[in-house]
């Protein structure tokens, strides 16, 4: 199939483009970056443009068989100023509204549209899956609007809402930031470390995107996270074990909040999310548990 990818130069987008090309699919990538050709795999057709704005890319999308919509301002890079919060919301909602309108009017028959576990808010020890209601807070509100923006596409296409957890990769995202203090013998949990973190190895994140594209049974919300979420203190302990470093220096929660401001909502949220739908449909995770995932990832980063 011919797949149109937005957010293609991001951590997930680059890997998705590579995997789709490797599987024999054609890929058209939309990017605002002038340097997209330096980071995207050979064979990718690259278009310059902003999915939140009209442009020639719309005709290209209408001619594709499927779309993977990953566009969005990074959430945990920088403090949440009023301007940053507007960019976080608008970059997701406006782009998705435009893409969904094209799909509804006669474009691709499959839309895999990004969302996030932020949909659930912070829920303590409550076990969450695709059937659980939305939570409260800024990110929960953004995710609810983000998913609602994609909903019109379901009038004529199969719509999958990819609720992604913390994607682990040595090439970017959360993992390098999590590992850095351990390499300096200063690692440990955040606060009490009792909040739940839904994580996913980049390999499984990309494989779940392909699963959503290629399996007609997949529809609606799809939790993209490993079957075994972990508490923050257990993540810290596992990183320390894999690196042969102590995990004793807890960062006080107040210090985290002072360092990142309102973005602490994302950093400290407790989300015990499990991928019920993927498991029920027979998807088999390559990395279902944390320590083997970290060993594979950190071996590549060494």
Buried (B, 14 or more C-beta within 10 A) or exposed (E): BBBBBBBBBBBBBBBBBBBBBEEEBBBBBBBBBEEBEEBBBEEBEBBEBBBBEEBEBBEBBBEBBBBBBBBBBBBBEEEBEEEBBEBBBBBBBBBBBBBBBBBBEEBBBBBBBBBBBBBBBBBEEBEBBBEBEBBEBBBBBBBBBBBBBBBBBBEBBBBBBBBBBBBBBBEBBBBBEBBEBBEEEEBBBBBEBBBBBBBBBBBBBBBBBBBBBEBEEBBEBBBBBBBEBBBBBBBBBBBBBBBEBBBEBBBEBEEBBEEBBBBBBBBBBBBBBBBBBBBEEEBEBEBBEBBBBBBBBBEEEE
